[in-house]
Amino acid sequence: MTANPIAESVASLMPRARAELAELVAFESVADEAVAPRSECEAAARWVADALRAEDFREVALLDTPDGSQSVYGVLPGPAGAPTVLLYAHYDVQPKLNEAAWLSPPFELTERDGRWYGRGAADCKGGFIMHLLALRALKANGGVPVTVKVIVEGSEEQGTGGLERYAEAHPELLAADAIVIGDTGNFRVGLPTVTATLRGMTMIRVQVDTLEGNLHSGQFGGAAPDALAALIRVLDSLRDEHGSTVVDGLPARAEWEGLQYPEEDFRRDARVLDGVALPGSGTVADRIWARPAVTVVGIDCHPVAGATPSIPATARAQISLRVPPGQDAAEATELLYAHLQKHTPWNARVTMEQVGQGQAFQADVTSPAYTSMAEAMRVAYPGEEMQSSGMGGSIPLCSTLAALYPQAEILLIGLSEPEAQIHAVNESVSPEELERLSVAEALFLGNYARSRHA
């Protein structure tokens, strides 16, 4: 990185950033009380609030959102007449999954092979640290040239929409000229990237009931309707013979125009086992950025350990459907309901419950803020030009912010590049990416302030 005062300041702050990220990662802040105690999220929220107060933020508050979680808010006033920039991150994390598969404790930041490992290191506690680094570097070099609002969400991973509903009820709270969502990532390490599109999502639970109680599989098997077998049939109907997602009535043939994702790179990034084919048709970019994708994220049935020779009377699953830009998540949910009902065999009883939903998002990459970010990334990543890509994941708040503040420019950057393995075991962050993106964000804020006064 070419030496400049901002880059030098960020570099000097990196040891402090590592120590702070270790403190924040230590909270098992999963916003699901079935997985972790609520006190962990509350403690993480207080930590974030204290960090904002230490940086002279005003109006720091723990916002009680309608889904029962807490988001942290604060304002750092800028010079008179300066534009306002909202910085977003979230402190809640995915569950640790199989703890035995972690090479180091999931909630203990551990350095290994040049990366920092721990749940939330990249997604998205590291995003909050990135914001702090950028602001500290600006303070060390003349001050922050814009008014900064920070919002750090407490239930993003659950998709329960608490912050979206809170923002809708308090529309003045997050109003800004530009919004930086620090929850995506570079296409790969060292390639500066803004995310131009996000898929929306819907999450539902489906339950199939066939019997009043379990039955002996020898005495009744062959004629008694098996709830688990019925559920398997239903779930299988959500993919065609090539593995492409199929939901009756939902378009699934769109093509991605822009940065492509070579299959060999995707196989390596996704850690696909040798010889295992990729499901679906079209390019990899088509499949992960432009088309719907269904995933069965959980099934409740008899565990193998202790299984008995009995026919299940009930079985249920949780299904995630990712919805590309141009498709309405609510309409997709209704189509998914109708599909599951239609494809349930044997007239089995099927009940469905929605547990999360968010709309897709598409950014205007020609806006002045993107020009300011491109200039910043050119300095932070010498020899590289900013790229724009899609992201298959969902950040429901983006669509809410776009609707509330149609004049605001929304940029998506972050630390979740492929090697970070977010949502999986052994999640990690590249400290080099944290450093470079912090430099880029600081330079962006300066560029953006100047562009608004030009």
Buried (B, 14 or more C-beta within 10 A) or exposed (E): BEEBEBBBBBBEBBEEBBEBBBEBBBBBBBBBEEEBEBEBBBBBBBBBBEBBEEBEBEEBBBBEBBBBBBBBBBBBBBEEEBBBBBBBBBBBBBBBBEEEEBEBBBBEBBBEEEBBBBBBBBBBBBBBBBBBBBBBBBBBBEEBBBBBBBBBBBBBBBBBBBBBBBBEEEEEBBBBBBBBBBBBBBBBBBBBBBBBBBBBBBBBBBBBBBBEEBBEBEEBEEEBBBBBBBBBBBBEBBBEEEEBBBBEEBEBEBEBEBBEBEEEBBBEBEEEEEEEEEEBBBBBBBBBBBBBBBBBEEBBBEEEEEEEEBBBBBBBBBBBBBBBBEBEBEEBBEBBBEBBEEBBBEEBEBEBEEBBBBBBBBBEBEBBBBBBBBBBBBBBBEEBEBBBBBBBBBBBBBBBBBEBBEEBBBBBBBBBBBBBBBBBBBBBBBBBBBBBBBBBBBBBBBBBBEBBEE
